[in-house]
Amino acid sequence: MKKLLMIMMVMAIMTVPVLADTIEAAAKISAIDIVGLKHAPESEVRAALFSRVGENLDEQKLNNDIKAIYALGYFEDVTSDMSDFKDGTKIIYKVIENPILVKVSVEGNTVFSTAELLSRVSLKSGQPLNYKSMRSDIETINQLYKKAGYIMSRVADVSVGKDKSSVQFQIIEGMVEGVTLEGNDVTRDYVILREMNTKAGSILNEEVLSKDLRRVFNLGFFSEITPLFEAGSTPDKTVMKLKLTETRTNTINFGGGYGEQEGWFGFADLQINNLMGTAQGLMLKGQAGQQMTTYQLKYFNPWMLPEKLGDRTSFTMRLWNTMGTDIYLTQQDEFHVGWDTTIGKTLKDDYQTSFSLGFERVTPRGSATFEGYDSAFFGWNFSYDTRDFWMNPTKGVYHTLSFKQGFKQTDVTTSYTKFGLDLNAYYPIREHQVLAWHLGSGVGVGDIPLGELYYVGGPTTVRGYGINDVHKGVYRLIGNLEYRYTFNDIFQGVIFVDAGDAWNYGLPDKSSFLTGWGPGLRLNTPMGPIRLDYGIGAGKNYGEGILHFSIGQAF
């Protein structure tokens, strides 16, 4: 930077007006000559002049001419002289051009190649040194880094050789010397740092850091994350500190109740989302009631064997044992025993894929007379996810494409196939306000078990409908629209409109679609939003609506 300041000081000295000797001359300008030009274009020099042939000689304009010629950047010295010429005065500007550049180079660059940077600057070998172009080139390089997200990168200095035949742009890119953490009393350091591509030795990039913070926030362990920057050991380095505020991640819930359809029931569950600070999850859940009793175990690891499977390879395993009548779907008295497992992989930034495998045995219970069967499946899912916070997004999209191949075995073995496409988008419209929509479709072919059919009507599809109003079939098409207003960190209000149908044959019939609308309330908790929606189905008045209770956003 000292060298750059010296250059500017020299230029400032050079721009002091060099006045011509006072001579007795006619007042009108009869000619203007420029002497000493070799490479600089004369037309550009003349265009910069304030004085014009035919005008009266003006000392202020003469001084401004000299400054303007200097400002073009081509010259190391500019003087003026005057002489009688015809019936007036000839102004003679004498210039000494800067030397021809032999070498233009850059130093300190790692993000962009030297060839790419030199292709963008106007200073070239074989052309005269130009200080105006140099200033423009500094801005060009700075903007190149800025547009690419390198917020701390800049041209720190420009070195000009003693003979002015060489120029070197010296770049500071803003290397991250280290990343420190503060406030993660439970979560282990490596759980946070492995989610970040901003590491010691990397160049600080705003876009990369934004995605890093989004991944850390979506762990669900923190209510606030603030990045702070401190000076490093040298001017070209910085130390980043993440100031974290942890939230509660483990919950124990128990209770009970009575429902008109469910009868009396009680439940207890243990949900550990950050097992011993390792980000592994464990859920134990039990519910017993007049209609149904179920036990579930779930284990989740977001980074399974990274040394063998690579970064961000997740593993999920579920086991369940359910007995009783599923009043919402099959409405049969059944035993269900099964398991499934899923391996997921982040492909690149916002793209993920997963493969799943599962098995379930379904047998009749009590007085039920249906034929029992074994069901096995494998599936594939591909998703694109740019949501800022997956539990309660305020912007971004989440699109999924799914495939499921299943097999049903009784006395014979049959198969079925399901395809699904779901599109979700979230738009911030004003502060604390979000407009969200969802479009979902599904197609099933083959011998689809009753529990694998598509169901429309209820808290997750079209709100405002009870058990007896549900539509089921091998095809599904639904749409949801929500306006969400966040009152504070705990409460969020919603107004929703839903429409959809499930059917078995042909094309969708709009006359059979279920539609519903209504208000809703969200209560934010560590395990996700608790959702209360009051749905009003088509043809019903406000007092005939149905209250739906669930965990998590509808989409």
C-alpha positions as CSV (number, residue, x, y, z in Angstrom):
1,M,0.0,0.0,0.0
2,K,3.0,2.3,0.7
3,K,4.1,2.0,-2.9
4,L,0.5,2.8,-4.1
5,L,0.5,5.9,-2.0
6,M,3.9,7.0,-3.3
7,I,2.5,6.7,-6.9
8,M,-0.5,8.8,-6.0
9,M,1.8,11.5,-4.3
10,V,4.0,11.6,-7.4
11,M,0.9,12.0,-9.6
12,A,-0.4,14.8,-7.3
13,I,2.9,16.6,-7.6
14,M,2.9,16.2,-11.3
15,T,-0.6,17.6,-11.6
16,V,0.5,21.0,-10.2
17,P,-0.1,23.4,-13.1
18,V,2.9,24.3,-15.1
19,L,2.2,27.8,-16.3
20,A,3.6,29.1,-19.5
21,D,5.9,32.0,-19.3
22,T,4.1,35.2,-19.6
23,I,4.6,36.6,-23.1
24,E,3.2,39.3,-25.1
25,A,0.7,37.6,-27.4
26,A,-2.6,38.1,-29.1
27,A,-5.6,37.1,-27.0
28,K,-7.1,34.6,-29.5
29,I,-5.9,31.0,-29.8
30,S,-4.9,30.4,-33.4
31,A,-3.5,26.9,-33.1
32,I,-2.9,24.1,-30.6
33,D,0.1,21.7,-31.0
34,I,0.9,18.6,-29.0
35,V,4.5,17.6,-29.1
36,G,6.1,14.3,-27.9
37,L,3.3,11.8,-28.7
38,K,4.6,8.4,-29.6
39,H,1.9,5.9,-28.6
40,A,-0.9,7.8,-26.9
41,P,-3.7,8.7,-29.3
42,E,-3.7,12.4,-30.2
43,S,-7.4,12.4,-30.6
44,E,-7.9,11.3,-27.0
45,V,-5.5,14.0,-25.8
46,R,-7.2,16.7,-27.9
47,A,-10.6,15.6,-26.7
48,A,-9.5,16.2,-23.1
49,L,-8.6,19.9,-23.6
50,F,-10.7,22.8,-22.4
51,S,-9.1,25.3,-24.7
52,R,-10.4,25.6,-28.3
53,V,-9.0,27.3,-31.4
54,G,-10.8,30.6,-31.9
55,E,-11.4,31.2,-28.3
56,N,-9.7,33.9,-26.2
57,L,-6.7,32.7,-24.3
58,D,-7.7,31.8,-20.7
59,E,-5.1,31.1,-18.0
60,Q,-7.5,28.9,-16.0
61,K,-8.4,26.8,-19.0
62,L,-4.6,26.4,-19.7
63,N,-4.0,25.1,-16.2
64,N,-7.0,22.7,-16.5
65,D,-5.7,21.4,-19.9
66,I,-2.4,20.4,-18.2
67,K,-4.3,18.6,-15.4
68,A,-6.6,16.9,-18.0
69,I,-3.7,15.6,-20.0
70,Y,-2.0,14.3,-16.8
71,A,-5.3,12.6,-15.9
72,L,-5.3,10.5,-19.1
73,G,-2.5,8.5,-17.4
74,Y,-0.2,8.2,-20.4
75,F,2.4,10.8,-19.4
76,E,5.1,11.3,-16.8
77,D,5.6,15.0,-17.6
78,V,3.5,17.7,-19.3
79,T,4.5,21.3,-19.9
80,S,3.1,24.1,-22.1
81,D,4.5,27.0,-24.1
82,M,3.0,29.7,-26.3
83,S,4.1,31.5,-29.5
84,D,2.8,34.0,-32.0
85,F,1.1,32.3,-34.8
86,K,-0.7,34.1,-37.7
87,D,-3.1,36.6,-36.0
88,G,-3.1,34.9,-32.6
89,T,-1.3,32.6,-30.2
90,K,-0.3,29.0,-30.7
91,I,-0.4,26.8,-27.5
92,I,2.2,24.1,-27.5
93,Y,1.8,21.2,-25.1
94,K,5.0,19.2,-24.6
95,V,4.5,15.7,-23.2
96,I,6.8,12.9,-22.2
97,E,5.1,9.5,-22.3
98,N,5.4,6.8,-19.7
99,P,7.7,3.9,-20.7
100,I,6.4,0.9,-22.6
101,L,5.5,-2.0,-20.3
102,V,7.6,-5.1,-20.6
103,K,5.8,-7.1,-17.9
104,V,2.4,-7.0,-16.2
105,S,2.0,-9.6,-13.3
106,V,-0.1,-10.5,-10.3
107,E,0.9,-11.9,-6.9
108,G,-1.1,-13.5,-4.1
109,N,-3.9,-14.9,-6.3
110,T,-5.2,-18.5,-5.7
111,V,-8.9,-18.2,-6.5
112,F,-8.5,-17.0,-10.0
113,S,-5.6,-17.9,-12.3
114,T,-3.0,-15.4,-13.3
115,A,-4.1,-15.8,-17.0
116,E,-7.7,-15.0,-16.1
117,L,-6.8,-11.9,-14.1
118,L,-4.5,-10.6,-16.8
119,S,-7.1,-11.1,-19.4
120,R,-9.4,-8.7,-17.6
121,V,-7.0,-5.8,-17.0
122,S,-6.4,-3.2,-19.6
123,L,-2.6,-2.8,-18.9
124,K,-0.7,-5.0,-21.3
125,S,2.9,-5.8,-22.1
126,G,4.0,-3.8,-25.2
127,Q,1.7,-0.8,-24.4
128,P,2.6,2.4,-22.5
129,L,2.1,2.5,-18.7
130,N,-1.2,4.3,-17.9
131,Y,-2.0,5.3,-14.4
132,K,-5.7,5.9,-15.2
133,S,-6.0,2.3,-16.6
134,M,-4.2,1.1,-13.5
135,R,-6.8,2.6,-11.2
136,S,-9.5,1.1,-13.4
137,D,-7.8,-2.3,-13.3
138,I,-7.7,-2.3,-9.5
139,E,-11.5,-1.8,-9.5
140,T,-12.0,-4.5,-12.1
141,I,-10.1,-7.0,-10.0
142,N,-11.8,-6.0,-6.8
143,Q,-15.3,-6.3,-8.5
144,L,-14.4,-9.7,-9.9
145,Y,-13.7,-11.1,-6.4
146,K,-16.7,-9.3,-4.9
147,K,-19.1,-10.7,-7.5
148,A,-17.8,-14.2,-6.8
149,G,-18.5,-13.7,-3.1
150,Y,-14.9,-13.2,-1.8
151,I,-15.8,-10.3,0.4
152,M,-12.4,-9.8,2.0
153,S,-10.3,-10.0,-1.3
154,R,-8.9,-6.9,-2.8
155,V,-5.8,-5.4,-4.6
156,A,-3.7,-4.3,-1.6
157,D,-0.9,-2.6,-3.6
158,V,0.5,-2.0,-7.0
159,S,4.3,-2.1,-7.5
160,V,5.7,-0.2,-10.4
161,G,9.3,-0.9,-11.4
162,K,12.0,1.7,-11.0
163,D,12.2,2.1,-14.8
164,K,8.4,2.0,-15.0
165,S,8.6,-0.9,-17.4
166,S,6.8,-3.4,-15.1
167,V,3.6,-3.5,-13.0
168,Q,2.6,-6.0,-10.4
169,F,-0.8,-6.2,-8.8
170,Q,-0.5,-7.5,-5.2
171,I,-3.7,-9.2,-4.0
172,I,-4.9,-10.1,-0.6
173,E,-7.6,-12.8,-0.8
174,G,-8.6,-13.0,2.8
175,M,-7.5,-16.5,3.9
176,V,-9.2,-18.0,6.9
177,E,-6.5,-18.7,9.5
178,G,-8.8,-20.6,11.8
179,V,-12.4,-21.2,12.9
180,T,-13.2,-21.1,16.6
181,L,-16.5,-21.9,18.4
182,E,-18.2,-20.4,21.4
183,G,-21.4,-21.4,23.2
184,N,-21.6,-25.1,22.1
185,D,-21.6,-26.6,25.6
186,V,-23.3,-29.8,24.5
187,T,-22.6,-30.2,20.8
188,R,-19.1,-31.4,20.0
189,D,-16.8,-29.1,17.9
190,Y,-16.4,-31.7,15.1
191,V,-20.2,-31.9,14.6
192,I,-20.3,-28.2,13.7
193,L,-16.9,-28.0,11.8
194,R,-17.6,-30.9,9.6
195,E,-20.7,-29.2,8.2
196,M,-18.6,-26.2,7.1
197,N,-16.6,-25.8,3.9
198,T,-15.1,-22.7,5.4
199,K,-12.0,-24.1,7.0
200,A,-8.5,-23.0,8.0
201,G,-6.6,-22.4,4.8
202,S,-9.7,-21.6,2.7
203,I,-10.5,-18.2,1.2
204,L,-13.4,-16.6,2.9
205,N,-16.4,-16.6,0.5
206,E,-19.8,-15.1,1.4
207,E,-21.9,-17.7,-0.5
208,V,-20.0,-20.7,0.9
209,L,-20.3,-19.3,4.4
210,S,-24.0,-18.7,4.0
211,K,-24.5,-22.4,3.0
212,D,-22.3,-23.5,5.9
213,L,-24.4,-21.5,8.4
214,R,-27.6,-22.9,6.9
215,R,-26.3,-26.5,7.4
216,V,-25.2,-25.8,11.0
217,F,-28.6,-24.2,11.7
218,N,-30.5,-27.0,10.2
219,L,-28.9,-29.4,12.6
220,G,-31.7,-28.1,14.9
221,F,-29.4,-27.6,17.9
222,F,-29.0,-23.8,17.8
223,S,-31.4,-20.9,18.1
224,E,-28.8,-18.4,17.0
225,I,-25.5,-18.4,15.1
226,T,-23.4,-15.3,14.7
227,P,-20.2,-15.2,12.7
228,L,-17.5,-12.8,14.0
229,F,-14.2,-11.9,12.3
230,E,-10.9,-11.0,14.0
231,A,-7.6,-10.0,12.5
232,G,-5.2,-12.9,11.8
233,S,-1.5,-13.1,12.3
234,T,-0.8,-11.2,9.0
235,P,-2.9,-8.6,7.1
236,D,-4.0,-11.2,4.5
237,K,-5.5,-13.6,7.1
238,T,-8.6,-13.6,9.3
239,V,-9.9,-15.7,12.2
240,M,-13.6,-16.5,12.2
241,K,-15.5,-17.1,15.5
242,L,-18.9,-18.7,15.5
243,K,-21.0,-17.5,18.5
244,L,-23.6,-20.1,19.1
245,T,-26.7,-20.3,21.3
246,E,-27.8,-23.9,22.0
247,T,-31.4,-24.9,22.3
248,R,-32.9,-27.9,24.0
249,T,-32.6,-31.0,21.8
250,N,-33.8,-33.9,24.0
251,T,-37.4,-34.3,25.1
252,I,-39.4,-36.7,27.2
253,N,-43.2,-36.6,26.5
254,F,-46.0,-38.4,28.1
255,G,-49.7,-38.0,28.4
256,G,-53.0,-39.3,27.2
257,G,-56.5,-38.4,26.1
258,Y,-59.7,-39.3,24.6
259,G,-61.0,-39.1,21.0
260,E,-64.4,-39.8,19.6
261,Q,-62.8,-42.3,17.1
262,E,-59.7,-43.3,19.0
263,G,-61.2,-43.8,22.5
264,W,-58.9,-43.6,25.5
265,F,-55.2,-43.6,24.9
266,G,-51.9,-42.9,26.6
267,F,-48.4,-42.3,25.2
268,A,-44.8,-41.8,26.3
269,D,-41.8,-41.1,24.1
270,L,-38.1,-40.3,24.5
271,Q,-36.6,-38.2,21.7
272,I,-32.9,-37.6,21.7
273,N,-31.8,-35.5,18.7
274,N,-28.2,-34.9,19.7
275,L,-27.0,-38.0,21.4
276,M,-24.0,-37.1,23.7
277,G,-23.4,-34.1,21.4
278,T,-22.7,-36.3,18.3
279,A,-25.8,-35.2,16.3
280,Q,-27.0,-38.8,16.3
281,G,-30.7,-39.3,17.0
282,L,-32.6,-41.9,19.0
283,M,-36.4,-42.1,19.4
284,L,-38.3,-44.5,21.6
285,K,-42.1,-44.2,21.4
286,G,-45.0,-46.1,22.9
287,Q,-48.7,-45.6,22.8
288,A,-51.5,-47.8,24.2
289,G,-55.2,-47.3,23.7
290,Q,-58.6,-48.8,23.1
291,Q,-58.1,-48.9,19.4
292,M,-54.3,-49.2,18.8
293,T,-51.1,-50.0,20.6
294,T,-47.8,-49.2,19.0
295,Y,-44.1,-49.3,19.9
296,Q,-41.4,-47.7,17.7
297,L,-37.6,-47.3,17.7
298,K,-35.7,-45.0,15.4
299,Y,-32.0,-44.4,15.1
300,F,-30.4,-41.7,12.9
301,N,-26.8,-40.8,12.1
302,P,-26.2,-37.9,9.7
303,W,-22.5,-38.8,9.1
304,M,-22.3,-42.6,8.8
305,L,-18.7,-43.9,8.4
306,P,-17.4,-40.8,6.6
307,E,-13.9,-42.4,6.1
308,K,-15.5,-45.1,4.0
309,L,-18.8,-43.6,2.7
310,G,-17.6,-40.0,2.3
311,D,-19.0,-36.8,3.8
312,R,-22.7,-36.3,4.6
313,T,-23.8,-39.9,4.2
314,S,-26.8,-40.5,6.5
315,F,-28.2,-43.7,7.9
316,T,-31.7,-44.2,9.3
317,M,-33.2,-47.4,10.9
318,R,-36.7,-47.8,12.1
319,L,-38.4,-50.8,13.9
320,W,-42.1,-51.0,14.8
321,N,-44.7,-53.3,16.3
322,T,-48.3,-52.1,16.0
323,M,-51.5,-53.9,16.9
324,G,-55.1,-52.7,16.7
325,T,-57.4,-50.9,14.3
326,D,-56.0,-48.1,12.2
327,I,-59.0,-45.9,12.2
328,Y,-57.5,-43.4,9.8
329,L,-56.4,-45.7,6.9
330,T,-57.2,-49.4,6.6
331,Q,-59.8,-49.5,9.4
332,Q,-58.9,-53.2,10.0
333,D,-57.8,-54.9,13.2
334,E,-54.2,-55.9,12.5
335,F,-50.8,-56.8,13.7
336,H,-47.9,-55.0,12.0
337,V,-44.3,-55.9,12.6
338,G,-41.6,-54.4,10.4
339,W,-38.4,-52.4,9.8
340,D,-36.9,-50.1,7.2
341,T,-33.6,-48.5,6.6
342,T,-32.5,-45.6,4.5
343,I,-29.0,-44.4,3.4
344,G,-28.9,-40.8,2.1
345,K,-26.1,-38.9,0.4
346,T,-25.6,-35.3,-0.4
347,L,-24.4,-35.1,-4.0
348,K,-23.5,-31.4,-4.4
349,D,-24.7,-28.5,-2.2
350,D,-28.5,-28.6,-2.5
351,Y,-28.9,-32.0,-4.2
352,Q,-29.5,-35.2,-2.2
353,T,-30.4,-38.8,-3.0
354,S,-31.4,-41.7,-0.8
355,F,-32.0,-45.4,-1.1
356,S,-34.3,-47.3,1.2
357,L,-35.2,-50.9,2.0
358,G,-37.9,-52.3,4.2
359,F,-40.1,-55.3,5.3
360,E,-43.4,-55.6,7.1
361,R,-45.6,-58.5,8.1
362,V,-49.3,-57.8,8.4
363,T,-51.6,-60.4,10.0
364,P,-55.3,-60.3,11.1
365,R,-56.0,-59.7,14.8
366,G,-59.1,-60.6,16.8
367,S,-62.1,-61.1,14.6
368,A,-60.5,-59.7,11.5
369,T,-60.8,-62.1,8.5
370,F,-58.5,-60.6,5.8
371,E,-55.6,-62.6,4.4
372,G,-52.3,-61.8,6.0
373,Y,-49.3,-60.9,3.9
374,D,-45.6,-60.0,3.9
375,S,-44.6,-56.8,2.2
376,A,-41.1,-55.8,1.2
377,F,-39.9,-52.8,-0.8
378,F,-36.9,-50.9,-2.0
379,G,-37.0,-47.2,-3.0
380,W,-35.1,-44.3,-4.4
381,N,-35.6,-40.6,-3.7
382,F,-33.9,-37.5,-5.3
383,S,-34.4,-34.0,-3.9
384,Y,-33.4,-30.4,-4.5
385,D,-33.5,-28.4,-1.3
386,T,-32.6,-24.7,-0.9
387,R,-34.7,-24.0,2.2
388,D,-33.1,-21.7,4.8
389,F,-34.5,-23.7,7.7
390,W,-36.1,-27.0,7.0
391,M,-38.3,-27.2,10.1
392,N,-39.9,-23.8,9.4
393,P,-38.7,-22.3,6.1
394,T,-39.0,-18.7,5.1
395,K,-37.5,-18.9,1.6
396,G,-36.3,-21.5,-0.9
397,V,-37.7,-24.6,-2.6
398,Y,-37.9,-28.3,-1.8
399,H,-38.6,-30.6,-4.6
400,T,-38.6,-34.4,-4.5
401,L,-38.9,-37.2,-7.0
402,S,-39.5,-40.7,-5.6
403,F,-39.8,-44.3,-6.8
404,K,-40.9,-47.3,-4.8
405,Q,-40.9,-51.0,-5.9
406,G,-42.8,-53.3,-3.5
407,F,-43.6,-57.0,-3.3
408,K,-46.6,-58.5,-1.6
409,Q,-46.5,-62.2,-0.7
410,T,-49.5,-64.4,0.3
411,D,-49.9,-67.7,-1.4
412,V,-48.6,-66.0,-4.4
413,T,-46.1,-63.1,-4.9
414,T,-47.3,-60.0,-6.6
415,S,-45.6,-56.6,-7.0
416,Y,-46.5,-52.9,-7.2
417,T,-44.7,-49.7,-8.2
418,K,-45.3,-46.2,-7.1
419,F,-44.0,-42.9,-8.5
420,G,-44.2,-39.5,-6.7
421,L,-43.4,-35.9,-7.4
422,D,-43.7,-33.2,-4.8
423,L,-42.9,-29.5,-5.3
424,N,-42.7,-27.0,-2.5
425,A,-41.8,-23.3,-2.6
426,Y,-41.5,-20.6,0.1
427,Y,-41.5,-16.8,-0.6
428,P,-40.9,-14.0,1.9
429,I,-43.4,-11.3,1.0
430,R,-42.8,-8.9,3.9
431,E,-41.1,-9.0,7.3
432,H,-42.4,-12.0,9.3
433,Q,-44.7,-13.0,6.4
434,V,-44.3,-16.0,4.1
435,L,-46.3,-17.4,1.2
436,A,-45.9,-21.2,0.7
437,W,-47.3,-23.6,-1.8
438,H,-47.2,-27.3,-2.4
439,L,-48.1,-29.5,-5.4
440,G,-48.1,-33.2,-5.0
441,S,-48.8,-36.1,-7.4
442,G,-48.5,-39.9,-7.2
443,V,-49.1,-42.9,-9.4
444,G,-49.3,-46.5,-8.4
445,V,-49.6,-49.6,-10.5
446,G,-49.8,-53.3,-9.7
447,D,-51.2,-55.1,-6.6
448,I,-50.9,-52.3,-4.1
449,P,-51.6,-53.2,-0.5
450,L,-54.3,-51.4,1.4
451,G,-51.8,-49.5,3.5
452,E,-49.8,-48.3,0.4
453,L,-52.8,-46.7,-1.3
454,Y,-52.9,-42.9,-1.6
455,Y,-55.2,-41.2,0.9
456,V,-56.6,-37.6,0.6
457,G,-58.4,-35.9,3.3
458,G,-57.0,-35.1,6.8
459,P,-54.3,-33.1,8.5
460,T,-51.5,-33.8,5.9
461,T,-53.4,-33.5,2.6
462,V,-56.8,-31.7,2.5
463,R,-57.8,-30.3,5.9
464,G,-61.4,-30.1,7.0
465,Y,-62.3,-33.8,6.5
466,G,-62.7,-36.6,8.9
467,I,-62.2,-40.4,8.7
468,N,-65.4,-41.1,6.8
469,D,-64.7,-38.5,4.2
470,V,-61.3,-39.7,3.1
471,H,-60.7,-40.5,-0.6
472,K,-58.3,-43.4,-1.5
473,G,-56.9,-44.8,-4.7
474,V,-53.9,-45.5,-6.8
475,Y,-53.6,-42.0,-8.2
476,R,-53.2,-38.8,-6.2
477,L,-53.2,-35.0,-7.0
478,I,-53.2,-32.4,-4.3
479,G,-52.4,-28.6,-3.9
480,N,-51.9,-26.5,-0.8
481,L,-51.4,-22.8,-0.3
482,E,-50.5,-21.2,3.0
483,Y,-50.0,-17.6,4.2
484,R,-47.8,-17.7,7.3
485,Y,-47.3,-14.8,9.8
486,T,-44.7,-15.2,12.5
487,F,-45.8,-13.3,15.7
488,N,-42.6,-14.1,17.7
489,D,-40.1,-16.9,18.2
490,I,-42.9,-19.2,19.6
491,F,-46.1,-18.5,17.8
492,Q,-47.0,-18.4,14.1
493,G,-50.4,-17.9,12.5
494,V,-51.6,-19.5,9.2
495,I,-54.4,-19.2,6.7
496,F,-54.6,-22.2,4.3
497,V,-56.4,-23.4,1.3
498,D,-56.3,-27.1,0.2
499,A,-57.6,-29.1,-2.7
500,G,-57.0,-32.7,-3.9
501,D,-58.3,-36.1,-4.7
502,A,-57.3,-39.8,-4.8
503,W,-58.9,-42.1,-7.3
504,N,-58.5,-45.5,-9.1
505,Y,-59.4,-45.1,-12.8
506,G,-58.9,-42.6,-15.6
507,L,-58.1,-38.9,-15.4
508,P,-58.8,-36.7,-12.4
509,D,-62.4,-35.5,-12.1
510,K,-62.5,-32.0,-10.6
511,S,-66.1,-32.5,-9.4
512,S,-64.8,-35.1,-7.0
513,F,-62.0,-33.1,-5.6
514,L,-62.0,-32.3,-1.8
515,T,-61.4,-28.7,-0.9
516,G,-60.9,-27.0,2.4
517,W,-59.7,-23.8,4.0
518,G,-59.2,-22.4,7.4
519,P,-56.9,-20.8,10.0
520,G,-54.1,-22.5,11.9
521,L,-51.6,-21.9,14.7
522,R,-48.0,-23.1,15.0
523,L,-46.2,-23.5,18.3
524,N,-42.4,-23.7,17.8
525,T,-40.7,-26.4,19.9
526,P,-37.3,-28.1,19.8
527,M,-38.9,-31.1,18.0
528,G,-40.5,-28.9,15.4
529,P,-43.7,-26.8,15.1
530,I,-46.7,-28.2,16.9
531,R,-49.5,-27.7,14.3
532,L,-53.2,-26.9,15.1
533,D,-55.3,-26.4,12.0
534,Y,-59.1,-25.7,11.9
535,G,-60.2,-27.0,8.5
536,I,-63.5,-26.2,6.9
537,G,-64.6,-28.5,4.1
538,A,-66.5,-27.6,1.1
539,G,-70.2,-27.0,1.7
540,K,-69.7,-26.6,5.5
541,N,-70.1,-23.5,7.6
542,Y,-67.4,-22.2,10.0
543,G,-68.9,-24.0,13.0
544,E,-68.7,-27.4,11.2
545,G,-65.0,-27.4,10.8
546,I,-62.5,-30.1,12.1
547,L,-59.6,-29.4,14.4
548,H,-56.4,-31.2,13.2
549,F,-53.4,-31.7,15.5
550,S,-50.0,-32.7,14.2
551,I,-46.2,-32.2,14.5
552,G,-44.3,-30.2,11.8
553,Q,-45.5,-27.9,9.0
554,A,-48.0,-29.3,6.6
555,F,-45.3,-29.1,3.9
